Amino acid sequence: MRKRRARDKDQTIQDILSAAMSLFSQNGLHGTSIRDIEKDSGVSKGLILHHFGTKEILYAAVQDQLISDYINMMANVRSEESDFRRLVALTIRNSFQHFKDNQAYRRISLWSYLEGQERTNEIEERFIKALVSAMKAGQQSGLVREDIDAFLMPFIIRGTIEYWIRKEKLIRQMTAHEKDLAIGSDERLIEALSILFLKQ
């Protein structure tokens, strides 16, 4: 166990969340105990329960933090780019990179689905609605194809990205003897998704 030390409340909570995120990512909710989190965080079981109440509430807090980190990153992208076509490309690129770089996000998403612990997060719902609204506005302005339901677009993009990253080993295997396919396969996917919904 890490050496216990005097700490402020915010740092204590962050230490708990960081340790819990790592353990939940590796072992899921049911494979992780409060004692495990106590050991990895250096925060006593009593203090963990004082701040979060139960392991399930802590798990939900970890999920919320992961979702908030993603949405904050995407919101920053939207605030920095005004050109719609470039915004679509940048949004997809950053979403792809975020999922690829954040194994904990991907693993906890899968664990929560398998263990029946998926959350309906209000922030995520608002974010998806904002994306749908942006796509509808793009359709009205003549930039986005009108033959695809705007509501489906964010789910198609995210679902494709998540499946592609999950099947990275298969993709490498399939392209191992095809140099033209192997080079820049991630970039080709990002480009394909970027133009999928846009009118040419």
Disulfide bonds with the S-S distance in Angstrom:
none
